[in-house]
Amino acid sequence: MHIYSVVNADSLRLFEPSLIEDPEEQSQFPSINDLLPEHLNELQEDRVLDRKVRIIHRGDIEYLRIGLKGSKPSSVKWIEIGQVRQHYPHLVDA
């Protein structure tokens, strides 16, 4: 195996976590936004931090990034909106 100390900057890209929640995946890499000062503190209330829509051949699926009280933004996961409605109905608009 050849390992070089030179990196082609054009080949670098930001890490994007998977939209599908994997129960066996315990570690979550922080995104670049998690390193901003306002994201270093624990959340004071449950809230939706971000929304994404994944387009598949059967239709669009919306995912929400849910931050729970007492957790840090870097430790939250993407959850499908149906599961959010079931487990956290107070976070989803009626």
N, CA and C of each residue as an Amber inpcrd file, in Angstrom:
protein
   282
   0.8500000  -1.1620000   0.0000000   0.0000000   0.0000000   0.0000000
   0.9050000   1.2380000   0.0000000   0.6320000   2.1430000  -0.9080000
   1.4000000   3.3850000  -0.9700000   0.5700000   4.5100000  -0.3610000
   1.1380000   5.1750000   0.6230000   0.4780000   6.3000000   1.2680000
   1.3370000   7.5310000   1.0280000   0.7060000   8.5870000   0.5480000
   1.4170000   9.8110000   0.2310000   0.9800000  10.9350000   1.1690000
   1.8870000  11.8410000   1.4390000   1.5660000  12.9660000   2.3120000
   1.0070000  14.1520000   1.5290000   0.8340000  13.9830000   0.2340000
   0.2960000  15.0480000  -0.6070000  -1.1720000  14.7550000  -0.8850000
  -2.0190000  15.7880000  -0.7510000  -3.4520000  15.6300000  -0.9780000
  -3.8700000  16.5650000  -2.0980000  -4.6580000  16.0430000  -3.0330000
  -5.2060000  16.8680000  -4.0990000  -6.4520000  17.5650000  -3.5470000
  -6.3820000  18.8790000  -3.3750000  -7.4830000  19.6330000  -2.7760000
  -8.7550000  19.5620000  -3.6160000  -8.6520000  19.3460000  -4.9120000
  -9.8320000  19.2330000  -5.7670000 -10.6310000  17.9690000  -5.4680000
  -9.9830000  16.9720000  -4.8770000 -10.6510000  15.7030000  -4.5750000
 -11.3390000  15.7060000  -3.2120000 -11.0970000  16.7180000  -2.3950000
 -11.6990000  16.7660000  -1.0640000 -13.1530000  17.2060000  -1.1380000
 -13.9730000  16.6620000  -0.2380000 -15.3770000  17.0750000  -0.1430000
 -15.8280000  16.8970000   1.3020000 -16.8660000  17.6150000   1.6920000
 -17.3970000  17.5350000   3.0450000 -18.0870000  16.1960000   3.2720000
 -18.0110000  15.7000000   4.4790000 -18.6950000  14.4700000   4.8500000
 -20.1830000  14.7500000   4.9760000 -21.0140000  13.9810000   4.3020000
 -22.4660000  14.0740000   4.4060000 -22.9740000  12.7730000   5.0060000
 -23.5720000  12.8190000   6.1970000 -24.0790000  11.5850000   6.8020000
 -25.2360000  11.0090000   5.9990000 -25.4410000   9.7190000   6.1440000
 -26.5200000   9.0310000   5.4550000 -27.8660000   9.5550000   5.9370000
 -28.8270000   9.6540000   5.0250000 -30.1730000  10.0840000   5.4040000
 -30.9470000   8.9800000   6.0990000 -30.5140000   7.7550000   5.9310000
 -31.2230000   6.6170000   6.5130000 -30.6140000   6.3050000   7.8680000
 -31.4480000   6.2650000   8.8870000 -30.9740000   5.9890000  10.2360000
 -30.6030000   4.5190000  10.3580000 -29.3860000   4.2540000  10.8020000
 -28.9060000   2.8920000  10.9870000 -28.7660000   2.6490000  12.4860000
 -29.5960000   1.7700000  13.0740000 -29.5440000   1.5670000  14.5220000
 -28.2010000   1.0270000  15.0010000 -27.4480000   0.3420000  14.1380000
 -26.1630000  -0.1990000  14.5430000 -25.0560000   0.8470000  14.4720000
 -25.3180000   1.9550000  13.8130000 -24.3150000   3.0090000  13.7020000
 -24.3490000   3.8520000  14.9660000 -23.3020000   3.7680000  15.7690000
 -23.2640000   4.4750000  17.0430000 -22.5830000   5.8310000  16.9450000
 -21.5960000   5.9530000  16.0650000 -20.8700000   7.2140000  15.9840000
 -21.4370000   8.0840000  14.8720000 -21.4380000   9.3570000  15.1160000
 -21.9280000  10.3240000  14.1380000 -20.8500000  11.3860000  14.0040000
 -20.3200000  11.5540000  12.7900000 -19.3230000  12.5810000  12.5670000
 -20.0050000  13.9410000  12.5510000 -19.3810000  14.9420000  13.1510000
 -19.9880000  16.2740000  13.1160000 -19.8800000  16.8840000  11.7310000
 -20.8830000  17.6460000  11.3690000 -20.8100000  18.3750000  10.1100000
 -20.0610000  19.6740000  10.3590000 -19.7190000  20.3760000   9.3240000
 -18.9950000  21.6360000   9.4700000 -19.8210000  22.6580000  10.2520000
 -21.1450000  22.6020000  10.1190000 -22.0160000  23.5250000  10.8590000
 -22.0260000  23.2460000  12.3530000 -21.7480000  21.9940000  12.7460000
 -21.7330000  21.6540000  14.1670000 -20.5580000  22.2910000  14.8970000
 -19.5740000  22.7570000  14.1640000 -18.4000000  23.3470000  14.7870000
 -18.5540000  24.8510000  15.0200000 -19.6760000  25.4140000  14.6020000
 -19.9440000  26.8230000  14.8600000 -20.2380000  27.0100000  16.3480000
 -19.8790000  28.1550000  16.9220000 -20.0460000  28.3470000  18.3820000
 -21.4620000  28.0970000  18.8980000 -22.4930000  28.4690000  18.1380000
 -23.8590000  28.2830000  18.6340000 -24.2870000  26.8150000  18.6650000
 -23.5100000  25.9230000  18.0300000 -23.8530000  24.5010000  17.9990000
 -23.0470000  23.6740000  18.9950000 -22.1780000  24.3040000  19.7790000
 -21.3490000  23.5540000  20.7170000 -22.0600000  23.2840000  22.0390000
 -23.1010000  24.0300000  22.3470000 -23.8270000  23.8610000  23.6060000
 -24.9600000  22.8590000  23.4420000 -25.3890000  22.2880000  24.5750000
 -26.5220000  21.3650000  24.5510000 -27.7980000  22.1230000  24.2220000
 -28.7290000  21.4360000  23.5670000 -30.0070000  22.0470000  23.2010000
 -30.8780000  22.2230000  24.4500000 -31.5940000  23.3140000  24.5060000
 -32.4430000  23.6180000  25.6560000 -33.8580000  23.0770000  25.5020000
 -34.2420000  22.7120000  24.2710000 -35.5860000  22.1750000  24.0190000
 -35.5320000  21.2680000  22.7960000 -36.5510000  20.4180000  22.6540000
 -36.6730000  19.5810000  21.4650000 -36.9790000  20.4720000  20.2770000
 -36.3010000  20.2310000  19.1340000 -36.5960000  21.0290000  17.9490000
 -36.0800000  20.3570000  16.6860000 -36.6160000  20.8270000  15.5570000
 -36.1890000  20.3590000  14.2410000 -35.0170000  21.2310000  13.8130000
 -33.8660000  20.6170000  13.5620000 -32.6790000  21.3730000  13.1870000
 -32.5390000  21.5490000  11.6850000 -33.0480000  20.5850000  10.9090000
 -32.8860000  20.6620000   9.4590000 -33.8900000  19.7310000   8.7970000
 -34.1670000  19.9790000   7.5180000 -35.0700000  19.1410000   6.7250000
 -34.4010000  18.8130000   5.4000000 -34.6090000  17.5910000   4.9310000
 -34.1250000  17.1900000   3.6090000 -35.1780000  16.3080000   2.9630000
 -35.2370000  16.3630000   1.6520000 -36.1350000  15.5020000   0.8910000
 -35.2780000  14.6040000   0.0200000 -35.5170000  13.3140000   0.1340000
 -34.8000000  12.3380000  -0.6780000 -35.7370000  11.8870000  -1.7880000
 -35.2940000  12.0230000  -3.0190000 -36.1150000  11.6760000  -4.1780000
 -35.7600000  10.2570000  -4.6190000 -36.7720000   9.3920000  -4.6180000
 -36.5950000   8.0250000  -5.0970000 -37.6620000   7.7520000  -6.1450000
 -37.5700000   6.6170000  -6.7920000 -38.4970000   6.3280000  -7.8920000
 -39.9440000   6.1440000  -7.4300000 -40.1780000   5.8340000  -6.1600000
 -41.5430000   5.6750000  -5.6530000 -42.1310000   6.9660000  -5.1190000
 -41.3330000   8.0130000  -5.0680000 -41.8160000   9.3010000  -4.5620000
 -40.7860000   9.9510000  -3.6670000 -41.1340000  11.0920000  -3.1470000
 -40.2210000  11.8330000  -2.2840000 -40.4190000  11.4170000  -0.8290000
 -39.3190000  11.3220000  -0.0890000 -39.3710000  11.0050000   1.3360000
 -38.7050000  12.1540000   2.0780000 -39.4170000  12.7180000   3.0510000
 -38.8660000  13.8250000   3.8300000 -38.2290000  13.2930000   5.1060000
 -37.0460000  13.8020000   5.4020000 -36.3260000  13.4580000   6.6160000
 -36.1180000  14.7250000   7.4380000 -36.2030000  14.5750000   8.7580000
 -35.9800000  15.6900000   9.6660000 -34.8000000  15.3510000  10.5650000
 -34.0050000  16.3600000  10.8530000 -32.9050000  16.1960000  11.7960000
 -33.4090000  16.7250000  13.1260000 -33.6780000  15.8210000  14.0540000
 -34.3280000  16.1430000  15.3180000 -33.2820000  16.2730000  16.4190000
 -33.2920000  17.4270000  17.0970000 -32.4370000  17.6360000  18.2510000
 -33.2730000  17.5650000  19.5100000 -32.9110000  16.6630000  20.4090000
 -33.6600000  16.4960000  21.6520000 -32.9980000  17.2780000  22.7760000
 -33.7880000  17.7020000  23.7310000 -33.3040000  18.4950000  24.8610000
 -32.1520000  17.7570000  25.5500000 -31.0710000  18.4750000  25.7840000
 -29.9180000  17.9030000  26.4720000 -28.8790000  17.2820000  25.5530000
 -29.1850000  17.1670000  24.2530000 -28.2140000  16.5840000  23.3180000
 -27.4840000  17.6990000  22.5790000 -26.3410000  17.3550000  22.0220000
 -25.5780000  18.3130000  21.2140000 -25.9610000  18.1260000  19.7510000
 -25.9550000  19.1830000  18.9630000 -26.3320000  19.0710000  17.5500000
 -25.5030000  18.0620000  16.7650000 -24.2750000  17.8060000  17.1700000
 -23.4400000  16.8580000  16.4350000 -23.8510000  15.4120000  16.6800000
 -24.6920000  15.1590000  17.6920000 -25.0740000  13.7820000  18.0070000
 -26.4680000  13.4110000  17.5200000 -27.1680000  14.3320000  16.8510000
 -28.5240000  14.0390000  16.4000000 -28.5000000  13.2670000  15.0860000
 -29.6000000  12.5950000  14.7560000 -29.6900000  11.7780000  13.5510000
 -30.8630000  12.2090000  12.6870000 -30.7920000  11.8310000  11.4230000
 -31.8910000  12.0680000  10.4880000 -32.9450000  10.9950000  10.7060000
 -34.2070000  11.4120000  10.7830000 -35.3160000  10.4820000  11.0060000
 -36.3890000  10.7560000   9.9590000 -36.9600000   9.6970000   9.4030000
 -38.0240000   9.8120000   8.3990000 -39.2430000  10.4600000   9.0580000
 -39.9490000  11.3030000   8.3290000 -41.0220000  12.1220000   8.9020000
 -42.1490000  11.2890000   9.5120000 -42.4120000  10.1110000   8.9900000
 -43.4370000   9.2440000   9.5750000 -43.0620000   8.8080000  10.9830000
 -41.7930000   8.4960000  11.1960000 -41.3330000   8.1240000  12.5350000
 -41.3340000   9.3260000  13.4690000 -41.0490000  10.5070000  12.9290000
 -41.0880000  11.7170000  13.7510000 -42.5110000  11.9670000  14.2290000
 -43.4920000  11.8240000  13.3230000 -44.8950000  12.0090000  13.7160000
 -45.3090000  11.0230000  14.8000000 -44.7620000   9.8090000  14.7300000
 -45.1250000   8.7730000  15.6920000 -44.4590000   9.0170000  17.0530000
 -43.1800000   9.3540000  17.0670000 -42.4360000   9.4670000  18.3170000
 -42.3790000  10.8990000  18.8800000 -42.4030000  11.9020000  18.0100000
 -42.2860000  13.3030000  18.4370000 -43.3540000  14.1500000  17.7680000
 -44.6430000  13.9080000  18.0220000 -45.7010000  14.6350000  17.3280000
 -45.6970000  16.1360000  17.6120000 -45.1420000  16.5480000  18.7250000
 -45.1130000  17.9760000  19.0650000 -44.1420000  18.7650000  18.1830000
 -43.2770000  18.0900000  17.4370000 -42.3020000  18.7740000  16.5860000
 -42.7630000  18.9500000  15.1490000 -43.8280000  18.2520000  14.7630000
 -44.2910000  18.2730000  13.3810000 -45.5340000  19.1420000  13.2760000
 -45.5560000  20.0000000  12.2770000 -46.7460000  20.8440000  12.0550000
 -47.9390000  19.9780000  11.6900000 -49.0780000  20.3440000  12.1620000
 -50.3020000  19.5580000  11.9050000 -50.7460000  19.6370000  10.4870000
